[in-house]
Amino acid sequence: MAHPSFGGAALPPLDHGFQLLYNLDFAAAHAIFADWERNHPDDPIAPTADAAGLLFSQFERLGVLESQFFVNDREFENRPRLSPDPAARERFSLALDRAERLAGARLAKNPQDRDALFALALSNGLEADYAALIEKRNLASLRYTKQSTIWAEKTLAVDPGCYDAHIASGISKYLIGSMALPVRWLVHLGGISGDRQQGIQELTLVSERGHYLRPFADILLAIAYVREHDKPRARQLLGGLRDQFPANPLFAREIATLDAGR
């Protein structure tokens, strides 16, 4: 994957769509993804991207990516179940169904189809994020995370340069590594291991070398650094995001929160 600048005027359509997502222009992003899907009806990446947009819009509406939501392990474990928009949930599920159907058809022809493998890695990761961060369905989230990691490993075996595929395992390793020891042990029995520092390392890899998900990795790393009491690093990431995506007020708000806590 080429590295998108997210700042140039002539981005490829899907890159432009993701840029719009990070700038909170969800309607324009969905229009781009829908147009790509119409013109590339066998491409599973477009409906996967559309599902990502729907997830991001719910994150924004519900304040999921505010760092206070993750401020410490106890706060995260006691987080409330949120109230998502049922219509958005249905659209999200339908987009992922399309992506998985298209990916399955392509893999039936070529089991090493990189885009199909990546679409399945990302779609399961999106399901995991929705289940955990919006619906508080932790066990379901872990199942999706396990599937996402399996597909990500297959993606990376075909294309080691698809750094976005590291996002799901980076998130899961960090979050599972943050759980209480008995819970972590039970999760490990289910075949999913957690390690906070390994999670940060994988998210850093996406942040430095990723494509569509590089800014998302920066957001997650900033949250992780706030939790780890590394405010300078969190502020540096948030400053870069604020400059890249000036229409998104989240980053300036988070910087102000950090500065107020000094």
N, C-alpha and C positions, 0 to 999 in steps of 0.2 A: 504494500500500500504506500502510495506517495503521502508525504506529510502536508496537510492543508495548512495554509497560513491563517485562515479565518479572519484575515484582515484585507485581503486583496479584493479587487472589484470583479474579477472574472473567475470565481470559484466554479467547479463542476456542480451540477444541480444538487446531488445528495449532500455535498459539503456545504453548499449554501443553505440547504434545509436545516442541517444541524446548527449552523451559525445562527439561523433565525430562532431555533429552539433555545439556545443559550441566551439569546437576547429577548426571550419571552414572547416572540411574535409567532404564537402557535398556529394561528389561522393561515398565515403565509407559508409556514413550514409544511403544514398538512397539504396545502395546495400543490407544493412542489413534489412532495412524496406521491400524492395521488396522480399527478401528471407523469411522473417517472414510471409508476406502476402501470398506467394505461399504455405507455409506449414500450415497456419491457415486461410483458405479462408473465414471463417465466422467471423473473428475478425475485428471489425471496428477501433481498435486502430492503426493498422499498416498503413492504408491509411491516417488516421488523422496525424500520426507522419510524414509520407512522405510529407503531405501538410505543416506541420510545418517547415520541412527542406527547402522546396521551398520558404516559406515566409522568413526564416532566410537568405537564400542565396540572396534574393532581398534586404533585410535590409542591408546586408554586402556590396553588390555591390553599393547601392545608398547612403550609409552612414547614414541610418535612425537612428541608435542607437547612433550616436555621440551626446554628451550632448548639443552641441551648437544648435542642431536642436530643442531642447526644452527649450532654455536658459531662455525664459520668455514667458508670455502669449501672448504678442503682436507678438513676433517672430513666435510662434507656429500658431497663427491664420492666419498670413500672409505667412505661409510656401508655397513653390511652389508645384504645382502638378508635381510629378516625372515621369520618363519615364521607366516603367518596361519592362522587356523582354516579348514580347507577347507569346513566346513559353512556358516560365515558368508560365505565367498566365494561359495558357490553361492546363498545367499539374497540376497546383494548383487546378483549378476548377474540373478537372476530378478526382483527388484524393479525394476531399471533396464529390463529387457525390457518389463515391464508399463507402466512410465512412458512409454517411447518408443512403444509400440504405441498407448496412449491418446492421447498427444500427436499422433501421426501422423493418427489418426482425426479429431481435432478440427481439425487444420490442413487436412485435406481439405475440411472444411465451411467453415472460415474461416481463411484464411492469416494473418490478423492476430490470432489468438487469443493474448492476452498470456500466459495461464497455460500454454498448450501450448508456446509459444516459450521461456518461462522454464524449464519443466520440462526441455526439451532442453538448454538452456544449463547448467543445474545438473547434470543427469545426466552429461553429458560431462565437466564439471568434476570430479565425484566419481570418475569412471573415471580421469581424469588423476591425481588425488591418490592413488588406490589404486595405480596403476601405478608412480608415481614414489616415493612415500614408504613403501610396504610391499613391493612386488615388485621395485623398482629396475629397472623397464622404461622407461628414459628416452625412447627413441624413440617407444614406444607412448604414453607420457604426453604427448609433444609433439603427436602426432596428435590425441589427445583434446582437448588444450588449444586447438588451432587450431579444431576443430569447436565447442567451447564458446564461443570468442570470436565465431565467426560467428553462433551462435544468440543470444548476448548482445547483439550489435549489432542484430539483428532485434528482440529484445525491447525494447531501449531506443528503437528507432525508433517502436515502437507506444506505449510508455509510458516516457518519460524518467524518471519517478519510481520505476521499479523498480530501486532502487539496488543490491539484492542481485546484480543481473546483472553488476556490475563485479567480483565476487569472483575469477572465474577469470582474467581478464586481469590483475588486480592481482597475483595469485600468480605467474603466468607471467612477467610483466615483471620482477618482483623476482628470481625464481630464475634466469631466463635472463640477466639483467643481472649476476648473481653468477658466471656461468660464466667460464672462461678465454677470452681473446679469440679464439683460433682456433675453439673450439667455438661461441662466440657468433656468429661469422661464418658458420659452416656452418648453424647454426639459422636465421639471418637469410635465407639462400638458400632455406630451406624455407618462408619466408613468415611467420615468427614473430620479432618483434623483442623485445629486452629492454632495460629501463632501470630500475635499482634505484629511483631517485627517483620515476619515473612510477608504478612499482608501489606504492610507499608512498603516493603521492597517491590512487591508486584505492582501496587498502585503507582509507585514512582516510575517503574518501567513504562507503564501506560502514559503517565504524565510526560515523560521525556521523549517517547518514541511512538506514541499512539497516533491514531488518525481521527475518526469521528468522536471517540470517547476521551480524547486527551483532556479537554476542559472538565469533563465529568470527573476524571481521576484527580484533577487539581482541586475540585470542590471537596471530594471525599478526603483527600490528603489534608486539606486545610482543617476539616472537621477533626480528623485524627490528631493533628498537631495541637489543636485546642485542647483535646482530651488529654494529650500527653504533656500539657503545660509548656509547649514549645511555641510561644506566641510569636516570636520573630519570624519563624518559618511559615507559620499560618498567615501572618500578615503579608509576607512577600508573595505567597500564592494568591491571596485575595486581591492584592494590588494589581497583579498581572491580569487576573480575571476581570477586574473592574475596568481596566484600560482596554481590554479586548472586547468586552461586551457592555458598553456604556448604557444600553437601554435596560439592563438588568439591575435593579436597585439592591438586590440581595448582598452583593459584594461590598458595596459602600456601607451598608447597614452593619455587616459583620465586622468590618474594619473599625467602625465607630464603637461597636460593642467591645472589641478588644482594647481600643484606646481608652475607653472609659474605665476598664478594669485594671489599668496600670497603677 
